[in-house]
Every structure is written in structure tokens, then in C-alpha cells.
Amino acid sequence: MKPCPPQTEPSVIIYHDGPVLHITLNRPQVINSLDLNLIRQLAKALDEAEASLRIQVVLIMGAGTKGFCAGGDIKALVRAIKNEGEKPALTFFAEEYELNLRLHRFPKPVVVLADGITMGGGLGIAAGADLVVATEKTRMAMPETRIGFFPDVGATGWMFDRCPTGYPEFLGLTGYEMVGAECLRLGFATHLIAGKQLPDFVADLALHAAKLPREKPAAVKQLQKLFAPWSESQTLTNPVMDEWVQTYFHEAESLPEIVGSLSLCSLEHNLCQGVFQRLSERSPTALALTLKLLRHNQERPLAEVFQADLQAARFIINHPDYTEGVRARLIDKDNRPRWQPDNIAEIKTLPLNLLP
């Protein structure tokens, strides 16, 4: 994907507030969706933060009222694929994944304010942060299989370190949407703060950041103490759903196995029916690829997970389901994708040897 033409305002706004470097994703008209220009500007902002002795904390947020980041700019990506082939898309994914991995390894504390919609590539940025603040408006999900893609940005690896048992498979395959406190319950956020309190919270962060230790682990620990009074203390629980997800998704080796077990489900009928509906709407090839990645990436080093993501991305953007899914869901919006093949039963093995 080529950099976008010059805009009235930059895609990333940088603001220094003492020891805190504010980085704002600034494409509110598309819920701060990522393009190559934004990714490169964000990488430059991280360069500045890493080099500066004055900067103690990096704070990343999104412009506008709808959300932090809705993911990649998918429509622009598909246009680039149609006009120029796979090269611009692979450049985008390679630089996005490099940025994601860098955030996971960043030498200074990174805080993300995930207010509103935070999905796909937005979760890739949030996952690399040390502290992720959700609000009552936060909506997190990985809906990629619905457009013929897969949950990338390392998710099929790092979810196993954060989510309760069975949820990496459940979330990755179904695109289930987490709202507010559920983002904490399932391991995608670390704190829940009321949206109306965010300005005061950010001011408090700037006030105390200068006193943080230089060593990152100690600094993060101190930030956790600083955030505690702001965060809602009530813990959301859902033991019935947790048990259900573990029963039907944990260590499942194939899509027919999941669908077959769900067909025998007699308890939690609404959950079973909802999952059947979600799976039936999604690309069978994308579902099979997602499950293959989940099984391949569990317990692997994160760098290897991103390598697998890049190989998988190359496969899926050359598969007809990707452009067809984007057409049906985002461009024509007829919601009638013609998947090839069009049912899970026809997916025997993936026609690729991209993963060992």
C-alpha cells in the first residue's frame, strides 16, 4: 500500500507533556484505521520516544469519539491489491507486524487508551502495550474471518498468554465482541476507567511520570499502583460461559470437531445457536487457516508468530475469499459473500505448506 497523499492534518499527532509522549492516531473519519503512512509515522514517534532521555512513558490514543482504532484500512488495501498485486499489501503487513513486535519489546512503558472501537490492527497496537485502559464504551473483537481474513497481529500467539482457557479459539474463530469490563475479564485490557474521567487520569499520569524508575519493570509496577485508584475494582465474572467455551473450543483440532460437538450441545442453547450463526457467516477457508495458526503458534516465540502471520497473509490475500469478503461486507455491503468453498465440510486440508 502506498503512502496516502498529503492531508490537512498528519495521521499521527505527537504532543509532549513533560515526561509523557502523547501519540494520537489521527484518522477519525475512518476510526483511525491503519495505513502505511500512519504506521510509518507511529514508528518515527517511537524512535523519538526511545531516543529521548526526557520521555518516561508513551501514551497512545485515538482521535475522535468513535474509537481507538478499527484496524487496517481494508478497502484501501484491497484497492491496492487489485491495482498492483500482492506487493503493496505485503509491505503493509510486514511493517505493521514489525511495529507490533517492537511495541511488545519497547524499552519504556507504553500505555494505550482503548476508548471505543478497538479491533484488528487496533488490538495489535494495544497488545504490545504494558497497560491498556478500557472504558464503558470499549468494544474489542477480531472479526477478520467475516471478511475472509484471519486474526493476525500476533493474536494467535499472545492470546494464549492472556485469555482464559478456550477463549483464544473462541474469539479468533467467531469474532465475539467484548464490551467494557469484559475486555478485562478476557485479558485484553488491564484497567477499566470511566470515559468521563480520562482527561483527569491523563493529567495525573503526567504529574507522576517524572518520578518513575528508569528500569521498565519497576516503572510498570509503579504505574499499576498509580492506575489502581482510577480503575473500577469490581471484577466481572461469567463462569457459565467460561465453562461452555472451555468445553467446546479448548484444544479442538478441526472445525468439524467444533461444529460436531456444538451440534450435541443441549445446555446454553443461545450460546450454541449464536456460534452456529457466526461460523456460518464466515469464510470456511479463513476459519480453517485461523485454527491452523492457533495450533501452530501456541507457545511459540512472538517473533515466529509474526513470521507465520506474514506467510498466512500472503496466502489469504491471494485467495478469492478475501476480496470477495471485503466486497460483500465493506464495499457493496450486500452481506452475501460467495465463499470458495462455501462450507466447512469441504475444507479437508489447506492448500499451502506455509507452516512447519
Sine and cosine of phi, psi and omega as CSV:
sin_phi,cos_phi,sin_psi,cos_psi,sin_omega,cos_omega
0.00,0.00,0.79,-0.61,-0.01,-1.00
-0.98,0.20,0.46,-0.89,0.07,-1.00
-0.84,0.54,0.58,-0.82,0.00,-1.00
-0.94,0.35,0.40,-0.92,0.08,-1.00
-0.86,0.50,0.33,-0.94,0.00,-1.00
-0.82,0.58,0.62,-0.78,0.00,-1.00
-0.92,-0.39,0.27,-0.96,0.06,-1.00
-0.87,0.49,-0.64,0.77,0.05,-1.00
-0.85,-0.53,0.46,-0.89,0.01,-1.00
-0.93,0.37,0.40,-0.92,0.02,-1.00
-0.94,0.33,-0.38,0.93,0.03,-1.00
-0.75,-0.66,0.78,-0.62,0.04,-1.00
-0.96,-0.29,0.77,-0.64,0.00,-1.00
-0.93,-0.38,0.74,-0.68,-0.02,-1.00
-0.65,-0.76,0.77,-0.64,0.03,-1.00
-1.00,-0.06,0.82,-0.57,0.11,-0.99
-0.83,-0.56,0.98,0.18,-0.08,-1.00
0.89,0.46,-0.83,-0.55,-0.04,-1.00
-0.99,0.14,0.03,1.00,-0.02,-1.00
-0.96,-0.29,0.80,-0.60,0.11,-0.99
-0.99,-0.13,0.92,-0.40,0.04,-1.00
-1.00,0.07,0.82,-0.58,0.08,-1.00
-0.87,-0.50,0.89,-0.46,-0.03,-1.00
-0.93,-0.38,0.85,-0.52,0.13,-0.99
-0.95,0.33,0.83,-0.56,-0.25,-0.97
-0.83,-0.55,0.87,0.48,0.16,-0.99
-0.76,-0.65,0.86,0.50,-0.14,-0.99
-0.88,0.47,-0.41,0.91,-0.02,-1.00
-0.91,0.40,-0.35,0.94,0.05,-1.00
-0.83,-0.56,0.54,0.84,-0.01,-1.00
0.77,0.63,0.68,0.73,0.10,-0.99
0.85,0.53,0.58,0.82,0.04,-1.00
-0.88,0.48,0.53,-0.85,-0.11,-0.99
-1.00,0.07,0.75,-0.66,0.26,-0.97
-0.82,-0.58,0.04,-1.00,-0.10,-1.00
-0.90,0.44,-0.59,0.81,0.02,-1.00
-0.88,0.47,-0.72,0.69,0.00,-1.00
-0.90,0.44,-0.69,0.73,-0.02,-1.00
-0.87,0.50,-0.68,0.74,-0.01,-1.00
-0.93,0.36,-0.60,0.80,0.06,-1.00
-0.92,0.39,-0.63,0.78,0.03,-1.00
-0.90,0.43,-0.63,0.77,0.04,-1.00
-0.89,0.46,-0.64,0.77,0.04,-1.00
-0.91,0.41,-0.62,0.79,0.05,-1.00
-0.89,0.45,-0.62,0.78,0.06,-1.00
-0.92,0.38,-0.58,0.82,0.10,-1.00
-0.83,0.55,-0.73,0.68,-0.01,-1.00
-0.89,0.46,-0.71,0.71,-0.01,-1.00
-0.89,0.45,-0.64,0.77,-0.03,-1.00
-0.94,0.35,-0.58,0.82,-0.07,-1.00
-0.99,0.16,-0.42,0.91,-0.10,-0.99
-0.99,0.15,0.78,-0.63,0.09,-1.00
-0.97,0.26,-0.33,0.94,-0.04,-1.00
-0.98,0.20,-0.53,0.85,-0.09,-1.00
-0.98,0.21,0.82,-0.58,0.02,-1.00
-0.96,-0.28,-0.52,0.85,-0.07,-1.00
-0.67,-0.75,0.63,-0.78,0.13,-0.99
-0.96,-0.28,0.81,-0.58,0.00,-1.00
-0.90,-0.43,0.87,-0.49,-0.03,-1.00
-0.92,-0.40,0.75,-0.66,-0.01,-1.00
-0.59,-0.81,0.07,-1.00,0.01,-1.00
-0.90,-0.44,0.53,-0.84,0.05,-1.00
-0.99,0.16,0.39,-0.92,0.04,-1.00
1.00,0.06,-0.04,-1.00,-0.11,-0.99
-0.96,-0.29,-0.12,0.99,-0.12,-0.99
-1.00,0.05,-0.55,0.84,-0.03,-1.00
0.08,-1.00,0.14,-0.99,0.05,-1.00
-0.95,0.30,-0.83,0.56,-0.01,-1.00
-0.22,-0.97,0.82,-0.57,-0.04,-1.00
-0.99,0.11,-0.06,1.00,-0.01,-1.00
0.88,-0.48,-0.39,-0.92,0.03,-1.00
-0.97,0.25,0.38,-0.92,0.06,-1.00
-0.98,0.19,0.99,0.13,-0.20,-0.98
-0.90,0.44,-0.68,0.73,-0.03,-1.00
-0.89,0.46,-0.65,0.76,0.05,-1.00
-0.92,0.40,-0.60,0.80,0.00,-1.00
-0.91,0.42,-0.69,0.72,0.01,-1.00
-0.92,0.39,-0.61,0.79,0.08,-1.00
-0.87,0.50,-0.66,0.75,0.01,-1.00
-0.90,0.43,-0.64,0.77,0.01,-1.00
-0.89,0.45,-0.69,0.72,-0.01,-1.00
-0.91,0.42,-0.58,0.82,-0.07,-1.00
-1.00,0.06,-0.54,0.84,-0.17,-0.99
-0.78,-0.63,0.02,1.00,-0.02,-1.00
1.00,0.10,-0.30,-0.95,-0.14,-0.99
-0.97,0.25,-0.36,0.93,-0.17,-0.99
-0.84,0.55,-0.77,0.63,-0.02,-1.00
-0.89,0.46,-0.58,0.82,0.01,-1.00
-0.93,0.38,-0.68,0.73,0.00,-1.00
-0.92,0.39,-0.55,0.84,0.10,-1.00
-0.89,0.46,-0.71,0.70,0.03,-1.00
-0.86,0.51,-0.78,0.63,-0.05,-1.00
-0.90,0.44,-0.66,0.75,-0.02,-1.00
-0.88,0.48,-0.69,0.73,-0.03,-1.00
-0.97,0.26,-0.55,0.84,0.08,-1.00
-0.90,0.44,-0.74,0.68,-0.03,-1.00
-0.92,0.40,-0.58,0.82,0.07,-1.00
-0.89,0.46,-0.66,0.75,0.05,-1.00
-0.90,0.43,-0.70,0.71,0.03,-1.00
-0.84,0.54,-0.75,0.66,-0.02,-1.00
-0.89,0.45,-0.61,0.79,0.02,-1.00
-0.89,0.46,-0.64,0.77,0.03,-1.00
-0.89,0.45,-0.65,0.76,0.04,-1.00
-0.87,0.49,-0.50,0.87,-0.08,-1.00
-0.96,-0.27,0.14,0.99,-0.15,-0.99
-0.89,0.45,0.67,-0.74,-0.13,-0.99
-0.98,0.21,-0.11,0.99,0.02,-1.00
-0.84,-0.55,0.41,-0.91,-0.01,-1.00
-0.86,0.51,0.70,-0.71,0.06,-1.00
-0.88,-0.48,0.77,-0.64,0.02,-1.00
-0.87,-0.49,0.73,-0.69,0.06,-1.00
-0.89,-0.45,0.75,-0.66,0.13,-0.99
-0.99,-0.11,0.99,-0.14,-0.07,-1.00
-1.00,-0.04,0.91,0.41,-0.03,-1.00
-1.00,0.02,0.83,-0.56,0.00,-1.00
1.00,0.09,-0.45,-0.89,-0.09,-1.00
-0.90,0.43,0.83,-0.56,0.03,-1.00
-0.65,-0.76,0.99,-0.15,-0.12,-0.99
-0.65,-0.76,0.32,-0.95,0.10,-1.00
0.79,0.62,-0.87,-0.50,0.00,-1.00
-0.88,0.47,-0.42,0.91,0.11,-0.99
-0.91,0.42,-0.63,0.78,0.09,-1.00
-0.92,0.38,-0.52,0.86,0.05,-1.00
-0.87,0.49,-0.64,0.77,0.05,-1.00
-0.95,0.32,-0.72,0.69,-0.03,-1.00
-0.89,0.47,-0.61,0.79,-0.05,-1.00
-0.90,0.44,-0.45,0.89,0.01,-1.00
-0.99,0.13,-0.15,0.99,-0.02,-1.00
-0.98,0.18,0.40,-0.92,0.05,-1.00
-0.99,0.15,-0.52,0.85,0.00,-1.00
-0.68,-0.73,0.76,-0.65,-0.03,-1.00
-0.83,-0.55,0.87,-0.50,-0.01,-1.00
-0.99,-0.14,0.85,-0.53,0.14,-0.99
-0.98,-0.22,0.35,-0.94,0.10,-1.00
-0.82,-0.57,-0.02,-1.00,0.03,-1.00
-0.91,0.42,-0.31,0.95,0.00,-1.00
-1.00,-0.08,-0.07,1.00,-0.07,-1.00
-0.92,0.39,0.73,-0.68,0.08,-1.00
-0.77,-0.64,0.91,-0.42,-0.04,-1.00
-0.90,-0.44,0.66,-0.75,0.04,-1.00
-0.22,-0.98,0.28,-0.96,0.13,-0.99
-0.84,-0.54,0.99,0.11,-0.13,-0.99
-1.00,0.02,0.29,0.96,-0.20,-0.98
-0.86,0.51,-0.59,0.81,-0.05,-1.00
-0.89,0.45,-0.33,0.94,0.01,-1.00
-0.94,0.33,-0.39,0.92,0.05,-1.00
-0.95,-0.32,0.27,0.96,0.05,-1.00
0.99,0.14,0.37,0.93,0.06,-1.00
-0.89,-0.46,-0.28,-0.96,-0.02,-1.00
-0.66,-0.75,0.36,-0.93,0.05,-1.00
-0.93,0.37,0.97,-0.25,-0.05,-1.00
-0.98,-0.18,-0.67,-0.74,-0.02,-1.00
0.75,0.66,0.53,0.85,0.06,-1.00
0.99,0.16,0.01,1.00,-0.15,-0.99
-0.88,0.47,-0.57,0.82,-0.03,-1.00
-0.95,0.30,0.00,1.00,0.14,-0.99
-0.94,-0.33,-0.85,0.53,-0.13,-0.99
-0.95,0.31,-0.33,0.94,0.05,-1.00
-0.87,0.49,-0.52,0.85,-0.03,-1.00
-0.93,0.37,-0.38,0.92,0.03,-1.00
-1.00,0.06,-0.23,0.97,-0.16,-0.99
-0.86,-0.50,-0.52,0.85,-0.17,-0.99
-1.00,-0.09,0.45,-0.89,0.13,-0.99
-0.89,0.47,0.32,-0.95,-0.06,-1.00
-0.81,0.58,0.75,-0.66,0.04,-1.00
1.00,0.01,-0.36,0.93,-0.06,-1.00
-0.95,0.31,-0.52,0.85,0.09,-1.00
-0.83,0.56,-0.69,0.72,0.02,-1.00
-0.93,0.36,-0.73,0.69,-0.04,-1.00
-0.87,0.48,-0.76,0.65,-0.05,-1.00
-0.93,0.36,-0.66,0.75,-0.05,-1.00
-0.92,0.39,-0.61,0.79,-0.05,-1.00
-0.99,0.13,-0.64,0.77,-0.16,-0.99
-1.00,-0.10,-0.33,0.94,-0.06,-1.00
0.95,0.33,0.38,0.93,-0.01,-1.00
-0.78,0.62,0.71,-0.71,-0.06,-1.00
-1.00,-0.09,0.81,-0.58,0.06,-1.00
-0.99,-0.10,0.69,-0.73,-0.05,-1.00
-0.82,-0.57,0.74,-0.67,0.12,-0.99
0.83,0.56,-0.86,-0.50,-0.10,-1.00
-0.89,0.46,-0.41,0.91,-0.01,-1.00
-0.91,0.41,-0.40,0.91,0.07,-1.00
-0.90,0.44,-0.55,0.84,0.08,-1.00
-0.97,0.26,-0.70,0.72,-0.05,-1.00
-0.85,0.53,-0.57,0.82,-0.07,-1.00
-0.99,-0.17,0.15,0.99,0.19,-0.98
1.00,-0.01,0.19,0.98,-0.05,-1.00
-1.00,-0.09,-0.26,0.97,0.05,-1.00
-0.71,-0.70,0.36,-0.93,-0.02,-1.00
-0.95,-0.30,-0.38,0.93,-0.04,-1.00
-0.58,-0.81,0.48,-0.88,0.07,-1.00
-0.86,-0.51,0.89,-0.45,-0.03,-1.00
-0.80,-0.60,0.69,-0.72,0.01,-1.00
-0.85,0.52,0.69,-0.72,-0.05,-1.00
-0.83,0.55,-0.61,0.79,-0.03,-1.00
-0.92,0.38,-0.28,0.96,-0.01,-1.00
-1.00,-0.04,-0.11,0.99,-0.10,-0.99
-0.86,0.52,-0.69,0.73,0.02,-1.00
-0.85,0.53,-0.70,0.72,0.02,-1.00
-0.93,0.37,-0.60,0.80,0.04,-1.00
-0.88,0.47,-0.70,0.71,0.00,-1.00
-0.90,0.44,-0.64,0.77,0.04,-1.00
-0.90,0.45,-0.64,0.77,0.03,-1.00
-0.91,0.42,-0.62,0.79,0.04,-1.00
-0.88,0.48,-0.71,0.70,0.00,-1.00
-0.90,0.44,-0.58,0.82,-0.02,-1.00
-0.91,0.41,-0.57,0.82,-0.10,-0.99
-0.98,-0.21,-0.22,0.98,-0.13,-0.99
-0.89,0.45,-0.53,0.85,-0.04,-1.00
-0.90,0.43,-0.37,0.93,-0.05,-1.00
-1.00,-0.02,0.04,1.00,-0.04,-1.00
-0.95,0.32,0.54,-0.84,0.11,-0.99
-0.89,0.45,0.43,-0.90,0.02,-1.00
-0.96,0.28,-0.48,0.88,0.01,-1.00
-0.96,0.27,0.79,-0.61,-0.13,-0.99
-0.86,0.50,-0.75,0.66,-0.02,-1.00
-0.82,0.57,-0.67,0.74,0.01,-1.00
-0.93,0.36,-0.60,0.80,0.02,-1.00
-0.91,0.41,-0.68,0.74,0.01,-1.00
-0.90,0.44,-0.65,0.76,0.02,-1.00
-0.88,0.48,-0.65,0.76,0.01,-1.00
-0.94,0.35,-0.60,0.80,0.05,-1.00
-0.89,0.45,-0.62,0.79,0.04,-1.00
-0.87,0.50,-0.64,0.77,0.06,-1.00
-0.92,0.39,-0.62,0.79,0.01,-1.00
-0.91,0.41,-0.61,0.79,-0.04,-1.00
-0.97,0.24,-0.43,0.90,-0.14,-0.99
-0.81,0.59,-0.73,0.68,-0.02,-1.00
-0.91,0.43,-0.41,0.91,-0.01,-1.00
-0.99,0.14,-0.46,0.89,-0.16,-0.99
-1.00,0.07,0.60,-0.80,0.07,-1.00
-0.91,0.41,0.73,-0.69,-0.12,-0.99
-1.00,0.02,-0.32,0.95,-0.04,-1.00
-0.93,0.38,0.79,-0.62,-0.01,-1.00
-0.99,-0.11,0.82,-0.58,0.03,-1.00
-0.98,0.19,0.73,-0.68,0.03,-1.00
-0.78,-0.63,0.46,-0.89,0.06,-1.00
-0.46,-0.89,0.94,0.33,-0.09,-1.00
-0.88,0.48,-0.52,0.85,0.00,-1.00
-0.91,0.41,-0.73,0.68,0.02,-1.00
-0.92,0.40,-0.64,0.77,0.01,-1.00
-0.86,0.52,-0.70,0.72,0.00,-1.00
-0.91,0.40,-0.65,0.76,-0.01,-1.00
-0.89,0.45,-0.73,0.68,0.01,-1.00
-0.88,0.48,-0.70,0.71,0.00,-1.00
-0.88,0.47,-0.66,0.75,-0.04,-1.00
-0.89,0.45,-0.67,0.74,-0.17,-0.99
-0.98,-0.19,-0.19,0.98,-0.08,-1.00
-0.82,-0.57,-0.41,0.91,-0.07,-1.00
-0.90,0.44,0.82,-0.57,0.08,-1.00
0.88,0.48,0.31,0.95,0.09,-1.00
-0.89,0.46,0.70,-0.72,-0.08,-1.00
-0.98,-0.18,-0.24,0.97,-0.03,-1.00
-0.47,-0.88,0.40,-0.92,0.06,-1.00
-0.90,0.43,-0.69,0.72,0.07,-1.00
-0.84,0.54,-0.56,0.83,0.04,-1.00
-0.89,0.45,-0.69,0.72,0.01,-1.00
-0.90,0.43,-0.76,0.65,-0.03,-1.00
-0.89,0.45,-0.64,0.77,0.01,-1.00
-0.89,0.45,-0.68,0.73,0.00,-1.00
-0.93,0.38,-0.59,0.80,0.02,-1.00
-0.92,0.39,-0.51,0.86,-0.01,-1.00
-0.92,0.40,-0.35,0.94,0.02,-1.00
-1.00,-0.10,0.02,1.00,-0.07,-1.00
-0.94,0.35,0.81,-0.58,0.03,-1.00
-0.92,-0.38,-0.38,0.93,0.03,-1.00
-1.00,-0.09,0.35,-0.94,0.03,-1.00
0.75,0.66,0.82,0.57,-0.10,-1.00
-0.83,0.55,-0.64,0.77,-0.02,-1.00
-0.89,0.46,-0.64,0.76,0.04,-1.00
-0.89,0.45,-0.71,0.70,-0.02,-1.00
-0.88,0.48,-0.73,0.68,-0.02,-1.00
-0.90,0.44,-0.62,0.78,0.02,-1.00
-0.89,0.45,-0.63,0.77,0.01,-1.00
-0.94,0.35,-0.66,0.75,0.07,-1.00
-0.83,0.55,-0.68,0.73,-0.01,-1.00
-0.90,0.43,-0.71,0.70,-0.01,-1.00
-0.89,0.46,-0.72,0.70,-0.03,-1.00
-0.91,0.41,-0.59,0.81,-0.02,-1.00
-0.93,0.36,-0.39,0.92,0.00,-1.00
-0.99,0.13,-0.23,0.97,-0.20,-0.98
-0.98,-0.19,0.37,-0.93,0.02,-1.00
-0.90,0.44,0.86,-0.52,0.05,-1.00
-0.85,0.53,-0.62,0.79,0.02,-1.00
-0.91,0.41,-0.68,0.74,0.02,-1.00
-0.91,0.42,-0.61,0.79,0.06,-1.00
-0.89,0.45,-0.71,0.70,0.00,-1.00
-0.90,0.44,-0.65,0.76,0.03,-1.00
-0.90,0.43,-0.66,0.75,0.01,-1.00
-0.87,0.49,-0.73,0.68,0.00,-1.00
-0.91,0.42,-0.60,0.80,0.04,-1.00
-0.89,0.46,-0.67,0.74,0.02,-1.00
-0.92,0.38,-0.65,0.76,0.04,-1.00
-0.85,0.52,-0.70,0.71,0.00,-1.00
-0.95,0.32,-0.56,0.83,-0.01,-1.00
-0.96,0.27,-0.63,0.78,-0.19,-0.98
-1.00,-0.02,-0.24,0.97,0.00,-1.00
-0.85,0.53,0.81,-0.58,0.05,-1.00
0.95,0.31,0.11,0.99,0.08,-1.00
-1.00,0.10,0.44,-0.90,0.10,-0.99
-0.84,0.54,0.56,-0.83,-0.12,-0.99
-0.88,0.48,-0.58,0.82,0.02,-1.00
-0.87,0.50,-0.61,0.79,0.03,-1.00
-0.95,0.32,-0.54,0.84,0.04,-1.00
-0.89,0.46,-0.70,0.72,0.01,-1.00
-0.92,0.38,-0.56,0.83,0.09,-1.00
-0.89,0.45,-0.68,0.74,0.04,-1.00
-0.91,0.42,-0.63,0.78,0.05,-1.00
-0.86,0.52,-0.68,0.73,-0.04,-1.00
-0.91,0.40,-0.65,0.76,0.06,-1.00
-0.91,0.42,-0.66,0.75,0.02,-1.00
-0.91,0.41,-0.62,0.79,0.02,-1.00
-0.89,0.46,-0.65,0.76,0.01,-1.00
-0.89,0.46,-0.65,0.76,0.03,-1.00
-0.90,0.44,-0.77,0.64,-0.18,-0.98
-0.96,0.27,-0.51,0.86,0.02,-1.00
-0.96,0.29,-0.28,0.96,0.09,-1.00
-1.00,-0.10,0.02,1.00,0.04,-1.00
-1.00,-0.06,0.62,-0.79,-0.05,-1.00
-0.88,0.47,-0.40,0.92,-0.03,-1.00
-0.90,0.44,-0.49,0.87,-0.07,-1.00
-0.93,0.36,-0.83,0.56,0.00,-1.00
-0.91,0.42,-0.55,0.83,0.03,-1.00
-0.93,0.37,-0.66,0.75,0.02,-1.00
-0.90,0.45,-0.68,0.74,0.03,-1.00
-0.91,0.41,-0.65,0.76,0.05,-1.00
-0.85,0.53,-0.78,0.63,-0.11,-0.99
-0.94,0.34,-0.60,0.80,-0.10,-0.99
-1.00,-0.03,-0.59,0.81,-0.19,-0.98
-0.90,-0.44,-0.43,0.90,-0.08,-1.00
-0.98,-0.20,-0.94,0.34,0.05,-1.00
-0.97,0.25,-0.49,0.87,0.03,-1.00
0.85,0.52,0.57,0.82,0.09,-1.00
-0.99,0.10,-0.20,0.98,0.01,-1.00
0.82,0.57,0.59,0.81,0.03,-1.00
-0.75,-0.66,0.89,0.45,-0.01,-1.00
-0.92,0.39,0.60,-0.80,0.05,-1.00
-0.97,-0.24,1.00,-0.02,-0.06,-1.00
-0.97,0.26,0.49,-0.87,0.03,-1.00
-0.77,-0.64,0.98,-0.21,-0.06,1.00
-0.96,0.27,0.15,-0.99,-0.13,-0.99
-0.97,-0.24,0.16,0.99,0.09,-1.00
-0.51,-0.86,0.43,-0.91,-0.09,-1.00
-0.89,0.46,-0.56,0.83,-0.06,-1.00
-0.87,0.49,-0.43,0.90,-0.03,-1.00
-1.00,0.08,-0.13,0.99,0.05,-1.00
-1.00,0.05,0.99,-0.17,0.03,-1.00
-1.00,-0.01,-0.88,0.47,0.09,-1.00
-0.68,-0.73,0.49,-0.87,0.03,-1.00
-0.96,0.27,0.68,-0.73,-0.02,-1.00
-0.99,0.16,0.83,0.56,0.01,-1.00
-0.41,-0.91,0.47,-0.88,0.08,-1.00
-0.86,-0.52,0.75,0.66,-0.11,-0.99
-1.00,0.09,-0.25,0.97,-0.03,-1.00
-0.84,-0.54,0.67,-0.74,0.04,-1.00
-0.93,0.36,0.00,0.00,0.00,0.00
